């Protein structure tokens, strides 16, 4: 059992290191990490991109993005 725990710990450390490398290398993930660190995840380029595809999904405590139909209706109404 001790051997399994050691193997699991090594896998978790490797996953953490790989994640850190990806965040350091990929600018979109880096900007997303910075936005989350600042407490403004809605400013993340990944969140902005995903909100176009999934308009009904919202962050906890924040409203969902308006759908394109709602955006057009809002522009038409005075």
BELZI-V915606 format. One line per field, one symbol per residue. burial: b if it has 16 or more other C-alpha atoms within 10 Angstrom, else e. Layout:
burial = ???
This chain:
burial = eeeeeeeeeeeeeeeeeeeeeebeeeeebbbbbbbeeeeebbebbeeeeebeeeeeeeeeeeeebeeeeeeeeeeeee
